[in-house]
Amino acid sequence: MHLLRSSRIAAILLLALATLASAESALIPRSVLFGNPERTAPQISPDGTMLAYLAPDQGVLNVWIRTLGKTDDRVITNDRKRGIRNFIWQQDSKSIL
C-alpha cells in the first residue's frame, strides 16, 4: 500500500515537472510580485454593519470602510508615505486603531 502511494506521488511530481519544463518561462513583473494589492485584510465591524479593508489611495495603502450591502466605499486614513499594514476595530464599531 505504501509503495503504491509513493508511486502515485512520484508520477504526479514527474508530470508536474514535465509540464513546467515545457511551459514558456516568462518573468513575472515586479509590480505583480511586490506591488500593492487591490484590496486586502478585510474585517467586519463587531456590530456587523461595516466592512473595513486596506486598499491603495494615491498609490499608498490606507484603510477604507463601506456599509455592508452598499457600495459607499470611502477612505478614512490619509497616509502618504509608508502605508498602513494593520488595523483593528474597536468594540463600539465606531473607531478603528
WOCORFEN-V274155 format. One record per pair of residues at least 12 apart in sequence whose C-alpha atoms are under 6 Angstrom apart, sorted by the first residue. I is the first residue (numbers start at 0). J is the second residue. Records with the same first field share a line. If there is no record, write none. Layout:
BEGIN
I: J + J
END
This chain:
BEGIN
37: 54
38: 53 + 54
39: 52 + 53
40: 52 + 53
44: 92
45: 90 + 92
48: 67
49: 65 + 66 + 67
50: 64 + 65
51: 63 + 64
59: 82
60: 82 + 83
61: 76 + 83
62: 74 + 75 + 76
63: 75
END
